Amino acid sequence: MVTITFYGHACFGITDGKTALLTDPYLSGNAMAAASADEVDADYILVTHGHGDHVGDTPAIAERTGAKIITPVEIGSALFAGFSCLSCNLGGTLRLPFGSVKLIPAIHGSGVPGALACGFVITIGGKKICHLGDTALTKDFELLAEEKIDVLLTPIGDVYTMGPDDAARAAGMIRPGLVIPMHYGTFPALVQDPEPFVEACKEQQIPARVLNPGEAIHID
């Protein structure tokens, strides 16, 4: 069984009961965060790009837990010198004791000159979870249908990423077993009602669920 906990914005805890993964841990300074940086566990921290609302508390959590950081190599070199970073880049797959992490393209600024933003396809506990990171809509999402994604984590905030309409189109291309919206409501510019997105997914026969910060789901 895999447990996915939403901590707010683009931060999720993902665990198979043995290994703890944490994505984009923007907790300090985030009024909607469901935990503080000293309350979350991590063996691996996955960082999609170098903007502050995604790097967040990565250094503090990595220092406290000894977690390894998974992020494109240029971002690791620029932002996480002195920490244990696993060297990787877009298109590559890291094969790890719990499963694997594949880096996929995200159409978004990286926050680090010369670096690229990414998303992740995570295989853990026999399940595939795709965190799209911050991205625009792209036809490349059709390729992800071949990955047989169990859970899709997609931004819907608009302005800086896909909005709800484009995110629903992306879900239609990827055809996951379940889709969960993220990256909305944290700032005034990102205010969204997620329910129309959920309904747009269901109209395509794609199950969708809104998680409130602090809420968890279990995937058997």
C-alpha positions in Angstrom: 0.0 0.0 0.0 1.2 3.5 -0.8 0.1 6.5 1.2 0.0 10.0 -0.3 -0.3 13.0 2.0 -0.9 16.5 0.8 0.9 19.1 2.8 -0.1 22.1 0.6 0.9 23.8 -2.7 3.0 21.2 -4.5 4.3 19.3 -1.5 3.3 15.7 -1.0 4.6 13.0 1.3 4.7 9.6 -0.5 5.5 6.4 1.4 5.3 2.6 1.0 5.7 2.2 4.7 9.4 1.8 4.4 10.7 4.7 2.4 9.5 8.3 2.7 9.6 10.7 -0.3 8.8 14.4 -0.1 8.1 16.7 -3.1 8.7 20.4 -3.3 8.6 21.1 0.5 7.3 24.7 0.6 6.2 24.8 4.2 7.8 27.7 6.1 6.0 30.9 5.0 3.1 29.0 3.5 0.0 29.8 5.4 -1.8 26.8 3.9 0.9 24.3 4.8 -0.3 21.4 7.0 3.0 20.7 8.7 6.2 22.5 9.6 9.6 21.7 8.3 10.6 19.9 11.5 7.5 17.7 11.4 8.0 15.9 8.1 10.1 12.8 7.4 12.1 12.2 4.2 14.5 9.7 2.9 14.4 11.4 -0.5 13.4 15.0 -1.4 12.2 15.6 -5.0 12.5 19.2 -6.2 11.0 20.0 -9.5 12.8 23.4 -10.0 14.5 26.3 -8.3 11.7 28.7 -7.5 11.3 29.5 -3.8 7.8 28.0 -3.5 9.2 24.6 -4.6 12.7 24.6 -3.0 11.1 25.7 0.2 12.6 24.0 3.2 14.6 21.4 1.3 18.0 22.4 2.9 16.7 22.3 6.5 14.8 19.0 6.0 17.8 17.4 4.3 20.1 18.5 7.0 17.8 17.2 9.7 16.9 13.9 8.1 19.9 13.1 5.9 17.6 12.8 2.9 19.0 12.6 -0.5 17.9 15.3 -3.0 16.6 14.4 -6.4 16.5 17.3 -8.8 18.1 18.2 -12.2 21.8 18.3 -11.9 22.3 22.0 -12.5 19.7 22.9 -9.8 21.5 20.5 -7.4 24.8 22.2 -8.1 23.5 25.7 -7.8 21.2 25.4 -4.8 22.2 22.3 -2.8 26.0 22.3 -2.7 27.1 20.3 0.3 24.0 18.1 0.4 23.7 14.6 -1.0 22.2 15.1 -4.4 21.6 12.2 -6.9 22.9 13.4 -10.2 20.2 13.1 -12.9 18.5 15.1 -15.6 15.4 15.1 -17.9 14.7 11.7 -19.5 16.8 9.8 -17.1 15.6 7.2 -14.6 17.2 6.7 -11.1 16.8 3.1 -10.0 16.6 3.2 -6.2 16.0 0.7 -3.4 12.3 1.5 -3.2 11.7 1.6 -7.0 12.6 4.4 -9.4 12.2 8.1 -10.2 12.1 9.2 -13.8 12.5 12.9 -14.7 10.1 14.3 -17.3 10.0 17.7 -18.9 8.0 20.6 -17.5 7.4 23.7 -19.5 8.3 26.3 -16.9 11.2 28.5 -15.8 13.7 26.7 -13.6 14.8 29.5 -11.4 18.4 28.6 -12.1 20.2 29.9 -15.3 21.0 27.0 -17.6 18.8 24.6 -15.8 15.5 22.9 -16.7 12.4 22.4 -14.7 11.0 18.9 -14.4 8.3 16.6 -13.2 8.6 13.1 -11.8 7.3 9.7 -12.5 7.7 7.8 -9.3 7.5 4.0 -9.0 7.0 2.9 -5.4 5.1 0.0 -3.8 4.2 -1.2 -7.2 2.4 2.0 -8.1 3.2 4.9 -10.5 2.7 8.4 -9.3 3.3 11.3 -11.6 4.0 14.8 -10.2 3.9 17.2 -13.1 5.7 20.0 -11.4 4.9 23.5 -12.7 4.1 23.2 -16.3 2.1 24.4 -19.3 -0.1 22.1 -21.4 1.9 20.1 -24.0 1.1 17.3 -26.4 4.0 15.4 -24.8 1.5 14.4 -22.1 0.1 11.9 -24.6 3.3 9.9 -24.1 2.6 9.6 -20.4 -0.5 7.5 -21.2 2.0 4.7 -22.0 3.3 4.9 -18.4 0.0 3.6 -17.0 0.0 6.3 -14.2 -1.9 5.3 -11.1 -2.1 8.8 -9.5 -1.5 12.1 -11.3 -0.6 15.2 -9.3 -1.3 18.3 -11.5 -1.2 22.0 -11.1 -4.4 23.9 -11.8 -3.6 27.4 -10.4 -3.3 29.2 -13.7 -1.2 32.4 -14.2 2.2 30.6 -13.6 1.1 27.1 -14.7 -1.8 25.4 -16.4 -5.2 26.5 -15.3 -8.1 24.1 -14.6 -9.2 23.8 -18.3 -5.7 22.9 -19.6 -5.1 20.6 -16.6 -8.3 18.7 -17.4 -7.1 18.3 -21.0 -3.7 17.1 -19.7 -5.5 14.5 -17.5 -7.4 13.4 -20.6 -4.1 12.7 -22.4 -2.5 10.9 -19.5 -5.5 8.8 -18.4 -4.4 8.2 -14.8 -6.3 6.0 -12.4 -6.8 9.1 -10.2 -6.0 12.7 -10.5 -5.4 15.2 -7.6 -5.1 18.9 -8.2 -2.3 21.0 -6.6 -0.6 24.3 -6.9 -3.7 26.5 -6.4 -5.1 28.8 -3.7 -1.7 29.4 -2.0 -1.4 33.0 -3.3 -4.1 35.5 -4.4 -3.1 35.0 -8.1 -3.7 31.2 -7.8 -7.2 31.3 -6.3 -9.2 28.5 -7.9 -12.3 26.5 -7.2 -11.1 22.9 -7.9 -14.6 21.4 -8.2 -15.1 22.4 -11.9 -11.7 20.7 -12.6 -12.9 17.6 -10.8 -16.1 17.6 -12.8 -14.2 18.1 -16.1 -12.1 15.0 -15.3 -15.1 12.9 -14.4 -16.8 13.8 -17.7 -13.8 12.1 -19.3 -14.3 9.1 -17.0 -11.2 10.0 -15.0 -11.6 9.8 -11.2 -10.5 13.0 -9.5 -10.3 14.0 -5.9 -9.5 17.2 -4.0 -7.2 16.7 -1.0 -7.2 19.4 1.7 -3.8 20.2 3.3 -3.1 17.4 5.8 -5.3 14.9 4.1 -4.0 11.5 3.0 -5.1 8.7 0.7 -4.1 5.1 0.5 -3.5 3.4 -2.8 -3.8 -0.4 -2.7 
